[in-house]
Amino acid sequence: LAQDFGSEVAQVIFSVTSMASMAVTKEAPHMGMEARLPRTPAGQTKSKNSQIWKGFVQGSVGAAIGGACAHPLDLIKVRMQLQAEGTKLNMLQMGPHIVRNEGPLGLFKGVDASMARQLVYSGVRFGMYDMLKGFCGESQRPLTTIEKVLCAATAGATGAFAGNPGDLAMVRMQADGKLPPEQRRGYRNIFDAVGKIARQEGVLSMWRTGVVPNMNRATIITVGQLAVYDTCKELFVDYLGMKEGVQLHLSSSFGAAFIASVMSNPVDVAKTRLMNQRSEEGKPLLYKSTVQTMSTIVQQEGPLALYKGFAATFARQCPYVVITWVTVERLKKVMKDW
């Protein structure tokens, strides 16, 4: 497990770093996501511990609100990704199908697990990202593209590892309504889900199940939101003459959400399949690792199956990214002098 975990995450970080370095050839002025932290004036020092806890609070609260608002689209995406052979519903069909069979509240199944996951995952991600940027000297000079990519990749992978139990519970709760009644797990809430998983499958199963694809996806998502957001913002300012403000933020977020969705959807499909599969005595697991899962899906369902739920993924990313960052920026202003 450790070898698979290390090698797969290292491969993803290396490939994403290579893509980012090729895509961003010009260093942008200090105006992207790194601008969330102010420069330290000459003769003053900045408390690293203070910045870490602020980043944790801002990221966790902002992402929890964004995740809750976008949860119905996330649930639709998961249900679409779990479709195999037979009748397949698109995004516009899946939503009404869930409402008819499970009621309007069916669209919010697992929302408590989603928010709990975001509190841990995004809190660690934001806090560690700020910390790593500080270690790289961000308070004294603009960071290079490679430095920002590595900081984001490391922070994303670490946050995903910390938040994996919540993500596992969320995926299973979202998928439960699709299963036959006799096969449903029947988790009542996030605490019930985590407790049952720990008792029935062991505490370590909350990290054995889907942790590598989850970290791979988080690495790609975090890097996409960093490098692509900054690049889009720079291009819109340089070539379209856009000014700092809501329009620029919305346009940059839209571009970042689209690229991040394209990059992460295949890994997201693999993660969903790995986390949702049921272990049965005497039967080997169909899905064993990220690469093997993606290969199996391509062989059995075709390459386009890796983009199942893409419309829902992209539709979910847009409000999630915008709401998260608007909330973070407001919290940053409120907490400026704390």
N, C-alpha and C positions, 0 to 999 in steps of 0.2 A: 504493500500500500504506500509506504513512504517513498519507494523508488518511483512508482507510477506518479504519485503526487508531485514529487520534486521535478521529475523530468517533464511532465505535461505543463506545469506552470511555467517552468523555465523556457520551454519552447514557445509558449504563447507570449510571454514577455519579450523574448527575443524577436519574434515575428512582428509584434505590434510596434516595438521600438524601431525596427527597420522600416516599416511602412510609414511611421510618423516622420522619420528623418528624411525619407525620400519626398514625402508630400509637402513638408514645410522646409523650404530651402532658405528663407529669409527670416532673420530674427525680428520678431515684432516688437514694437515699443511696449513698455510695461503697462498694458491696458486690458489684459484678459482676466481669467479667473484668479491669477496670482495677485491682482490688484485688490483683492479682498483684505490683504494684510498691508497696513500702511508701512512706509519706509521709516526706519528708526532715525530720528534726527541725530546729527553729529553730537557727540558727547553724552548721549543717552543710551541706556541699555534696555532691551525688551525682555520681559519675563517669559521664558519659553513655557513654563507651566501654565501661566495665565492664558497664553495663546492656545495651548492644547485644549484646555477645558472649554474655552470659548468656542473653538472650532467644533468640539464634540457636541456641545449644546446646540449651536446653530445648525449643524448638519443633521443631527438626529431629529430635532423639532421640525425643521423645514421639510425633510424627506418624509417624516411620518404624516404630515399634513398633505404633501403632494401625493404620497402613496395611497392615502385614504380616498382622496378625490378621484384618483385614476383607477381605483380597485376594480370596479365593474369591467373596465376594458382589459385589465390584467387577467381577470377570471375568464373572460371570453377567449383571450389568447391561449390560456392553459387548456381549456376545453377543446379548442381547435387543434392544438398541438397533439392532443391525445387521440384524435381521430385516426383510425387506421383504414382498414378496408371497409367497403360498404358506402352508404350514403354519407356524404361530407357536406357540412354546412359552412357557409362563408360567415364573415363577421356580422353582416346585417341580418342573417338568418339565425345565428347562434344566440344573440341577445334575446329576441322574442321567444325562442325555443326554451331558454332557461326560465324566463318569466312565466310562461305557460305551465311548465312542469314543476317549478319550485317556488313560484311566487316572486314578487319584486325583490324581496329580501334575499332571494337566492343569488342575486348579483353581488351581494356583499358577504357571501360565505368566506370565512377566513380573513376578514378585514382586521380582526384583532391580532391575528398572527402576522399579518402584513405590517401593521404599525409597530408591533414588538420587534419584528425583524429590522425595520428601518431605524428604530431607536438605537439598536446595537450596530448594525451594519454601516449605516451612513454616519453615525456618530464616530465610530472608529475610523472610518474612511476620511472624513473631514479633518478630525483631530490629528490623525497620523500624517495626512497630506501636508497640513500646516507645519507640523513638527519636522518632517523631512525637508521641506523647503527651507526651513530655518537652518537646518544642518548644512544645506548646500549654499548658504550665504544669501538667501533671498532678500534679507533686510538691507544688504549692502549693494546689491547689483541685480539687474534682471537675469533670470535663469535662462540657460540655453534650452532649446527644444528637447534635446536628449535628457537633460536633467529633469525637466518637467514631466516628460513621459515616464521616466523611471520612478519618480516620486509618486505619480498617479497610479502606475501599475502596481507598485508595492503596497500602497495604501488600499487600493481596490481589492487585491488578493487577501490582505490581512483582514479587512472588514468583512469580506465574504466568509472567511473561515470562522470569525467570531459569531456571525449571524446565521450560520448554517442550520442550527436547530430550529430557529424560527422560520427559515425558508422551507425546510422539510415539512414542518407542520402546516404552513400556508399552502404549499402545493397539494398536499393530501386532502386538506379541507376543501380546497377549490375543486378538486377532482372527484370528491365523494359523491356528489349528486349525479355524476355520469355513470356510476357503477350500479349493478343490480342491487336491490335492497338487501339481499342476503350477504353481499360482499362489502357493504359499506362499513367503514371504520367507526362512524358515529362520534367523532370528536365534538365535544360541546364547545370548547374554547381553546385558546392557545395553551393554557396551563394543563387542561385535560389531555390535549394532544401530546405535549412534551412528556407528561407523566406516563401515559400509556406506552409511548415509544420506548422510554427508558426502561419500564418494567418488562415489556414483552420482547424487546429486541436488544436491550442493553444500552447503557449510557453512551458507549463509544459509537453505537450505530448512528447516532445523530451527526457524527462527523464522517463515518465510513460511507454513508449513503449520499452520493451526489456532491461531495465536498469539492472534488477536483473540477468537474464541469462548472460548478457554481463559482469557484475562484477564477477559472478561465474566463467565464462570462463577465465577472466583475472587473477583471483586469482590462478587458476590451472596452466595457462600458465606461469605466472611469477614464481611461486614456482617451476614448472618443469624446467624452464630454469636456475634457481639458484641451487637447490639441485642436480638435475640430472647432470647438466654440471659439477659441482664441483666433484661429486662422480665419474663420468666417467673419468675425468681428473686424479683423484687420482689413480683409478684402472689401467689406462693405464700406468701411471708412475711406480707404484709399481709392477705390474705383467707383463707388456709388455716391460718395460724398455724404454719407449718413453721419449724423451727430450722435453723441452719447445720449442715451435716453431709452424709453420703453420700446420704441420701434426697432432700434438697433438690437436690444436685448432679445426681443421676440424673434427677429429674423435670424440672429445667431443661434438661438436655442433651437429653432426649427431645423436649421442645417445640421446642428450637432445631433439632434434626436434622430434624424434620418440616417446619417452615417453610422451612428452607434447602433441603430437597429439592424442595418445591413450587416455590420460586422459581427453582431452578437447573436442573431437569430438562430443560426445552426447550432451553436453551443447551448443556447437556451432550450431548443427542442430536445437535445441530448440530455440536458439536466432534468427537464420535466419527465422524460421517459424513465431515467434512472431512479429518480425519487419516487415515482408513482408505482413502479413495478412491485408486485406482491411476491414475497418469498414463500415457496411451498416445499414441504419436505419431500426429498427424493427427486426433485426437479431442479436442474441447473438454471441459474438466472439467464434470461435472454440478453440483458444488457449488463456489461461488466466495466467498461471504461468509456471515456468521452469519445475517443477515436473509434473504438469498436462499435459503440452505439450509433455514431454517425454513419459508419460503413454499413451496418446492418440495415439502417433506415433507407439508405440509398439503394442497396441491393433488393430490398423487399418492396419499397414504395416509390423508388425513383429519386433523383437528385433534388427535384423541386419540393419534396417532402420536408427537406431541411428548412424550408421557408414557410411551413405551415404556421398560420397565425401571424404572418408578418404585418398585415394591415392593422391587426389589433395591437401588435407590438409597437408599431410606429404611432398609432393613434393614442396609445397609452404613454409613450415616451414624451410626446409634446406637452400635454398638460402637466405631467409629472415634473419634467425639467423646468418649465416656466414657473410653476407654483413653488417648487423647492427653492429655486434661486431668488425669487421675489421675497419669500419668507426669510431666507438666509440674509439677504441684504438688509431687510428691515430689522432683523434681530442684531445684525452687526452694528447698525446705527444706534439702536437702543443700548447695546452693551459696550459701546465705544469706550466709555470712561469707567467701566467696572474694573 
